[in-house]
Amino acid sequence: MTPARAIRAAMSEEIDALGLLCPLPVLRLRKRLQAIAPGQSLTILTDDPVAVIDVPHFCQEAGHRVVSTELLGPDGPARRFTVLKGAD
């Protein structure tokens, strides 16, 4: 199993932040990350154009890691970020 598939298999949650603008997607991500154990991952769906900057910046500052970013459609800013929680 590839590392990306192992991460997907271990994911427990997906945050739907579609339609929410900055800072709400990152605030929801932060809240959900507090509720999971280090080493677990989750995904966040967002169409906020600023999320491409905000999510990686938040993760770097908080000690988490964005392990993948996936564009959800050819015509818009919707993305799926997979985030691995770092040590508390």
LUMSE-28265 format. One record per residue: residue in one letter; x, y, z of N, C-alpha, C in turn; residue number from 1. Coordinates in steps of 0.1 Angstrom, whole numbers, always signed. Each point is the difference from the previous one (the first is absolute). Example, Ala and Ser with C-alpha at 12.3 -4.5 7.8 and 13.67 -1.06 7.14 Angstrom:
# residues 2
 res  n_px  n_py  n_pz ca_px ca_py ca_pz  c_px  c_py  c_pz   n
   A  +132   -57   +78    -9   +12    +0    +9   +12    +0   1
   S    -4   +11    -7    +9   +11    +0    -8   +11    +8   2
***
This chain:
# residues 88
 res  n_px  n_py  n_pz ca_px ca_py ca_pz  c_px  c_py  c_pz   n
   M    +8   -12    +0    -8   +12    +0    +9   +12    +0   1
   T    -3   +10    -9    +7   +12    +0    -2    +9   +12   2
   P    +9    +9    +3    -3    +9   +12   -13    +8    -1   3
   A    -3    +5   -12   -12    +7    -2   -12    -8    +3   4
   R    +0   -12    -5   -12    -9    +3    +0    -4   +14   5
   A   +11    -2    +7    +0    -3   +14    -6   +12    +8   6
   I    +3   +12    -4    -6   +12    +6   -15    +1    -2   7
   R    -4    -3   -12   -14    +0    -3    -8   -10    +8   8
   A    +6   -12    +1    -6   -11    +8    -2    +4   +15   9
   A   +10    +8    +5    -1    +3   +14    -8   +13    +3  10
   M    -5    +7   -11    -7   +12    +2   -13    -3    +8  11
   S    -4    +9    +9   -12    -2    +7   -11   +10    -3  12
   E    +4   +11    -6    -9   +11    -1    +2    +8   -13  13
   E   -10    +6    -5    +1   +10   -11    -8   +12    +4  14
   I    +6   +12    -1    -6   +12    +4    -5    +7   -13  15
   D   -13    +3    -1    -6    +6   -11    -1   +15    +3  16
   A   +10    +8    -6    +0   +14    +2    -3    +8   -13  17
   L    -7    -7    -9    -4    +6   -13    -9   +11    +3  18
   G    +2   +12    -6    -8   +11    +1    +4    +9   +12  19
   L   +10    -4    +8    +5    +8   +11   +12    +8    -5  20
   L    +1   +12    +5   +12    +9    -3    +9    +1   +12  21
   C   +12    +4    -3   +11    +3   +10    -6    +9   +11  22
   P    +3    -4   +12    +8   -11    +5    -7   -13    +4  23
   L   -13    -1    -4    -8   -11    +5    +6   -14    -3  24
   P    +4    -3   -13    +6   -13    -2   +11    -4    +9  25
   V   +10    +9    +2   +11    -3    +9    -5    -1   +15  26
   L    -9    +8    +4    -5    -2   +14    -7   -13    +2  27
   R    -7    -5   -10    -6   -13    +1   +10   -11    +0  28
   L   +10    +2    -8   +11   -10    -1    +7    -1   +14  29
   R    +3   +12    +5    +7    +0   +13    -8    -7   +11  30
   K   -13    +3    +0    -9    -6   +10    +0   -16    -1  31
   R    -1    -5   -12    -1   -14    -2   +14    -7    +3  32
   L   +10    +7    -3   +14    -5    +2    +2    -2   +15  33
   Q    -6    +9    +8    +1    -1   +15    -6   -13    +5  34
   A   -10    -5    -7    -8   -12    +5    +6   -13    -5  35
   I   +11    +0    -8    +5   -13    -5   +14    -2    +6  36
   A    +5   -12    -1   +13    -3    +6   +11    +3   -10  37
   P   +12    +3    +5   +12    +3    -9    +2   -13    -9  38
   G    +3    +3   -12    +2   -11   -10   -12    -3    -8  39
   Q   -12    +4    +5   -12    -2    -8    -1   +11   -10  40
   S    -9    -2   -10    -2   +10   -11   -14    +3    -2  41
   L    -3   +11    -6   -14    +3    -4    +1    +8   -13  42
   T   -11    +2    -7    -1    +8   -12    -9   +12    +3  43
   I    +3   +10    -8    -9   +12    +0    -3    +3   -15  44
   L   -13    +2    -2    -4    +5   -14    -3   +14    +2  45
   T    +6    +8    -9    -3   +15    +0    +1    +6   -14  46
   D    -8   +10    -2    +1    +7   -13    +4   +15    +3  47
   D    +5    +3   +11    +5   +13    +3   +13    +1    -7  48
   P    +1   +10    -9   +13    +1    -8   +12    +3    +8  49
   V    -1    +5   +12   +11    +3    +9    +5   -12    +7  50
   A    -8   -11    +0    +3   -12    +8   +13    -6    -5  51
   V    +3    +2   -13   +13    -6    -5   +12    +6    +7  52
   I    -1   +12    +6   +10    +6    +8    -2    -2   +14  53
   D   -12    +1    +5    -4    +0   +14    +2   -14    +6  54
   V    -4   -11    -6    +0   -13    +6   +15    -4    +1  55
   P    +8    +0   -10   +15    -4    +2    +7    +9   +10  56
   H    -3   +13    +1    +6    +9    +9    -4    -4   +14  57
   F   -13    -2    +3    -5    -4   +13    +7   -13    +4  58
   C    +1   -10    -9    +6   -13    +4   +14    +2    +3  59
   Q    +8    +7    -8   +14    +2    +3    +2    +7   +14  60
   E    -8   +10    +3    +1    +7   +13    -4    -8   +12  61
   A   -10    -9    -2    -5    -8   +11    +7   -14    +1  62
   G    +9    -3    -9    +7   -13    +1    -7   -12    -7  63
   H    -9    +3    -9    -7   -10    -7    +6    -1   -14  64
   R    -5    -9    -9    +6    -1   -13   -11    -2   -10  65
   V    +0    +7   -11    -9    -2   -11    +6   -11    -8  66
   V    -6   -12    -1    +6   -11    -7    -5    -1   -15  67
   S   -12    +7    -3    -4    +0   -14   -10   +12    -1  68
   T    +0    +5   -12    -9   +10    -5    -6    -4   -13  69
   E   -13    -1    -1    -6    -5   -12   -10   +11    -5  70
   L    +1    +4   -13    -9    +9    -6   -13    -8    -3  71
   L   -12    +5    +4   -12    -8    -2    -7    +2   -13  72
   G    +3   +11    -7    -7    +2   -13    +9    +9    -8  73
   P    -2    -1   -13    +8    +8    -9    -4   +15    +0  74
   D   -12    +4    +4    -5   +13    -1    +0    +9   +12  75
   G    +5    -5   +11    -1    +8   +12   +11    -3   +10  76
   P    -1    +7   +12   +10    -1    +9    -1   -11   +10  77
   A   -11    -9    -1    -2   -10   +10   +12   -10    +1  78
   R    +4    -3   +12   +11    -9    +2    -3    -9   +12  79
   R    +7   -11    +0    +0    -9   +12   +14    -1    +5  80
   F    +2    +4   +13   +13    +0    +6    -1   -12   +10  81
   T   +11    -8    +0    +1   -11   +10   +11    +5    +9  82
   V    -3    +0   +13    +9    +5   +11    +3   -11   +10  83
   L   +13    -1    +3    +5   -10   +10    +3    +8   +12  84
   K    -7    -4   +11    +2    +7   +13   +14    -3    +5  85
   G    +7   +11    +5   +13    -1    +6    -1    -3   +15  86
   A   +11    -1    +6    +1    -2   +15    -7   +12    +7  87
   D    -6    -3   +11    -6   +10    +8   +10    +8    +8  88
***
